[in-house]
Amino acid sequence: MSPAGALLVGAMKLLVGAYPRWEGCLPSDAQRIYFANHTSHIDTLAIWSALRSSMRAATRPVAAKDYWNKGTLRRHLAIGVLNAVLIERSRQDRQSDPLQPLSETLEHGHSLIIFPEGTRGSESLPGAFKSGLFHLMQRFPDVELIPVYLENLHRAMPKGTILPIPLICTIHFGAPLLRVPNESKDSFLERARGSVVALA
């Protein structure tokens, strides 16, 4: 891990704890998609910091290009430190596949951190999930799907704040979400959301 990465992990531990609780699975270098509720700009850092170092090295967060590509500091943090996959939130070309960068990342053997709501919420529980997780599940049936619940981060850094409020935050990792043959998209997404809510 780079010195900047180590500094970020240390800062997260100091400010909000980012304590991992492996409630349904164990830390593993297996290829995974970690999917979580999204309430603050430090959610990605919290999950990333909660992983052990070998897992961090193989796990790429998914981040919004329009936000993280603005300014030298944000860009360096996203690309240079976190090795994030930057994606477009608004599609300019309807012919293109918005999940292509994520598919390529998984094809190269990396794990992902994603927020299926697509944007930050202000409540402790997640809103409706968008369809991206469903399509990734179909394309990569051997990749584990791990629900993650971020406890207290909506209070540690609510919308509009610049710096986090020092609070103890816990990162709950649940049991892998099992595939159900021929399950509809809506049913899968509701079940995936429910697996995050169950960790609250």
Sequence and secondary structure as in RCSB ss.txt:
>XXXX:A:sequence
MSPAGALLVGAMKLLVGAYPRWEGCLPSDAQRIYFANHTSHIDTLAIWSALRSSMRAATRPVAAKDYWNKGTLRR
HLAIGVLNAVLIERSRQDRQSDPLQPLSETLEHGHSLIIFPEGTRGSESLPGAFKSGLFHLMQRFPDVELIPVYL
ENLHRAMPKGTILPIPLICTIHFGAPLLRVPNESKDSFLERARGSVVALA
>XXXX:A:secstr
  HHHHHHHHHHHHHT  EEEESSS    S EEEEE   STTHHHHHHHHS HHHHHHEEEEEEHHHHTSSHHHH
IIIIIIS  EEE SS S TTS TTHHHHHHHHTT EEEE TTSS  SSSS     THHHHHHHH TTSEEEEEEE
ESHHHHS TT SS      EEEE       TT  HHHHHHHHHHHHHTT 
